[in-house]
Amino acid sequence: MEETSAPYPRTAIAPAGGPEIDRDARELLERAMRGDRRAWARLYPTLFDRIFRDVAYLVGACPVAEEIVQETFAIALKSLDRFDQRASVVGWLGGIARNLARRHWRSSSRRSRAYDRLEQTPLAPTTAEDPEHVHLRERRADVLSDVLTTLPDHLREAFVLCDVQGLSAADASECLGTTVGNVRVRASRARALIRGELQRRGWIGAEAP
């Protein structure tokens, strides 16, 4: 997958939709499981924006997010017989998408520039705009991105959503399929681990907040 250098603009990400989308999705999926191909064809546009929004927050790049969503639906179609009908359709597809996003993160050779917003995070502070300081700021972002790859997936995702993309804990919990409290704990733990590693590497002082 080819990756662009900046996160997908939040203003272009479609709203998630409401409970009615979940109800419609379940009806369409149940029909698809009974062999109704037209139902599956309708399910894709019904949920594409919702799954795309969450993936775009995690991987940043629009073309990459689109490819992951397309692959998500392809995998789901092949796995219809394994869908637990007690589960949420959105949650099921979201779980597949998150696994693909994690695989992309681990395999991307250009992920160090996947999040330009890393340059503005509290753990990678900005400086004056002369060329030397701009280069230093970019290096901080590269180092922070490298540190992020050392975190477990669930901690990195919480940090990226809350501290890089600026989502609320409630919105991040919806993207990750977990509770608000869980997201807050994960993000806090990620910040502590990242800060400790940046201190070890000499990029921030020991007294940094």
C-alpha positions as CSV (number, residue, x, y, z in Angstrom):
1,M,0.0,0.0,0.0
2,E,1.3,3.5,-0.9
3,E,1.2,6.0,1.9
4,T,0.9,9.8,1.6
5,S,2.6,12.1,4.0
6,A,-0.3,13.7,5.8
7,P,-3.3,12.4,7.8
8,Y,-6.6,12.3,6.0
9,P,-8.3,15.6,6.8
10,R,-10.9,15.2,9.6
11,T,-13.2,17.6,7.8
12,A,-13.6,15.2,4.9
13,I,-14.4,12.2,7.1
14,A,-18.1,11.3,6.9
15,P,-20.2,11.1,10.1
16,A,-20.5,7.7,11.7
17,G,-24.3,7.5,11.5
18,G,-26.7,6.4,14.2
19,P,-28.4,3.3,15.5
20,E,-30.6,3.0,12.4
21,I,-27.4,2.2,10.4
22,D,-26.6,-0.7,12.7
23,R,-30.2,-2.0,12.4
24,D,-30.1,-1.7,8.6
25,A,-26.7,-3.3,8.5
26,R,-27.9,-6.3,10.5
27,E,-30.9,-6.9,8.3
28,L,-28.7,-6.7,5.2
29,L,-26.1,-9.0,6.6
30,E,-28.7,-11.6,7.6
31,R,-30.1,-11.5,4.1
32,A,-26.5,-11.8,2.7
33,M,-25.9,-14.9,4.9
34,R,-29.0,-16.5,3.3
35,G,-27.4,-15.9,-0.2
36,D,-28.9,-12.6,-1.2
37,R,-26.1,-11.0,-3.2
38,R,-28.0,-7.7,-3.6
39,A,-28.1,-7.3,0.2
40,W,-24.3,-7.6,0.4
41,A,-24.0,-5.1,-2.5
42,R,-26.1,-2.7,-0.4
43,L,-24.2,-3.3,2.8
44,Y,-21.0,-2.0,1.4
45,P,-22.1,1.6,0.7
46,T,-24.2,1.6,3.9
47,L,-21.2,1.0,6.1
48,F,-18.2,2.2,4.0
49,D,-18.1,5.7,5.5
50,R,-18.3,4.4,9.0
51,I,-15.5,1.9,8.6
52,F,-13.4,4.3,6.5
53,R,-13.7,7.0,9.2
54,D,-12.2,4.8,11.8
55,V,-9.5,3.4,9.6
56,A,-8.5,6.9,8.3
57,Y,-7.9,8.0,11.9
58,L,-5.6,5.1,12.5
59,V,-3.5,5.0,9.3
60,G,-3.8,8.6,8.2
61,A,-3.5,8.3,4.4
62,C,-6.7,8.4,2.4
63,P,-5.6,5.9,-0.4
64,V,-4.4,3.5,2.3
65,A,-7.6,3.7,4.3
66,E,-9.7,3.1,1.2
67,E,-7.6,0.0,0.4
68,I,-8.0,-1.3,3.9
69,V,-11.7,-0.8,3.9
70,Q,-12.1,-2.6,0.6
71,E,-10.0,-5.5,1.9
72,T,-12.1,-5.5,5.1
73,F,-15.3,-6.1,3.1
74,A,-13.6,-8.7,1.0
75,I,-12.5,-10.7,4.0
76,A,-15.9,-10.3,5.6
77,L,-17.7,-11.6,2.5
78,K,-15.5,-14.8,2.6
79,S,-16.2,-15.2,6.4
80,L,-20.0,-14.7,6.5
81,D,-20.5,-18.2,7.8
82,R,-18.3,-17.4,10.8
83,F,-20.2,-14.2,11.8
84,D,-21.6,-14.5,15.3
85,Q,-25.2,-13.1,14.9
86,R,-25.1,-11.9,18.5
87,A,-22.3,-9.5,17.7
88,S,-22.5,-6.0,16.2
89,V,-22.0,-5.9,12.4
90,V,-20.1,-2.6,12.7
91,G,-18.0,-4.1,15.5
92,W,-17.2,-7.2,13.4
93,L,-16.2,-5.2,10.4
94,G,-14.3,-2.7,12.6
95,G,-12.3,-5.6,14.2
96,I,-11.3,-6.9,10.8
97,A,-10.3,-3.3,9.7
98,R,-8.2,-2.7,12.9
99,N,-6.3,-5.9,12.3
100,L,-5.5,-4.8,8.8
101,A,-4.5,-1.3,10.0
102,R,-2.2,-2.9,12.5
103,R,-0.6,-5.0,9.9
104,H,-0.1,-2.0,7.7
105,W,1.5,0.0,10.5
106,R,4.0,-2.8,11.2
107,S,4.8,-3.3,7.6
108,S,5.0,0.3,6.3
109,S,8.5,1.4,5.4
110,R,7.4,5.0,5.3
111,R,5.3,5.2,8.5
112,S,7.7,7.8,10.0
113,R,6.0,10.5,7.9
114,A,2.5,9.0,8.3
115,Y,1.5,11.6,10.9
116,D,2.6,15.2,10.3
117,R,0.6,16.1,13.4
118,L,3.3,14.3,15.5
119,E,5.3,17.5,15.2
120,Q,2.6,19.4,17.1
121,T,2.0,16.9,19.9
122,P,3.0,17.8,23.5
123,L,5.6,15.1,23.4
124,A,7.2,16.6,20.2
125,P,7.0,20.4,20.9
126,T,7.2,22.9,18.1
127,T,10.0,25.5,17.8
128,A,10.6,28.7,15.8
129,E,10.2,28.4,12.0
130,D,13.8,29.0,10.9
131,P,15.2,26.1,8.8
132,E,17.3,24.6,11.5
133,H,14.4,24.5,14.0
134,V,12.0,23.2,11.4
135,H,14.4,20.3,10.7
136,L,14.7,19.7,14.4
137,R,11.0,19.6,14.8
138,E,10.7,17.1,11.9
139,R,13.4,14.9,13.5
140,R,11.4,14.9,16.8
141,A,8.4,13.8,14.9
142,D,10.4,11.0,13.3
143,V,11.7,9.9,16.6
144,L,8.3,9.9,18.2
145,S,6.9,7.9,15.3
146,D,9.7,5.4,15.8
147,V,8.9,5.2,19.5
148,L,5.3,4.5,18.7
149,T,6.3,1.4,16.8
150,T,7.6,-0.1,20.0
151,L,4.3,0.1,21.8
152,P,1.7,-2.6,21.8
153,D,-1.0,-2.0,19.2
154,H,-3.8,-1.1,21.7
155,L,-1.6,1.5,23.4
156,R,-0.3,3.1,20.2
157,E,-3.9,3.3,18.8
158,A,-5.2,5.1,21.9
159,F,-2.3,7.6,21.7
160,V,-2.7,8.2,18.0
161,L,-6.5,8.8,18.3
162,C,-6.4,10.9,21.4
163,D,-3.1,12.8,21.2
164,V,-2.3,12.9,17.5
165,Q,-5.7,13.0,15.9
166,G,-7.3,14.9,18.8
167,L,-10.4,12.7,19.3
168,S,-12.3,12.7,22.5
169,A,-12.1,9.6,24.6
170,A,-15.7,8.9,23.7
171,D,-15.0,9.1,19.9
172,A,-11.8,7.1,20.3
173,S,-13.6,4.3,22.2
174,E,-16.1,4.1,19.4
175,C,-13.3,3.7,16.8
176,L,-11.6,1.0,18.9
177,G,-14.6,-0.8,20.1
178,T,-13.8,-0.5,23.8
179,T,-14.9,1.7,26.8
180,V,-14.1,5.3,27.4
181,G,-12.3,4.4,30.6
182,N,-10.2,1.8,28.8
183,V,-9.2,4.4,26.2
184,R,-8.2,6.9,28.9
185,V,-6.1,4.2,30.7
186,R,-4.4,3.1,27.5
187,A,-3.7,6.7,26.3
188,S,-2.2,7.6,29.7
189,R,0.0,4.5,29.8
190,A,1.1,5.1,26.2
191,R,2.1,8.7,27.1
192,A,4.1,7.5,30.1
193,L,5.9,4.9,28.0
194,I,6.6,7.3,25.2
195,R,7.8,10.0,27.6
196,G,10.2,7.5,29.3
197,E,11.6,6.4,25.9
198,L,12.0,10.0,24.7
199,Q,13.9,10.8,27.9
200,R,16.1,7.8,27.4
201,R,16.9,9.0,23.9
202,G,17.6,12.5,25.1
203,W,14.8,14.2,23.2
204,I,13.1,15.6,26.3
205,G,14.3,16.4,29.8
206,A,13.6,14.3,32.9
207,E,11.4,17.1,34.3
208,A,9.2,17.3,31.2
209,P,5.5,17.4,32.1
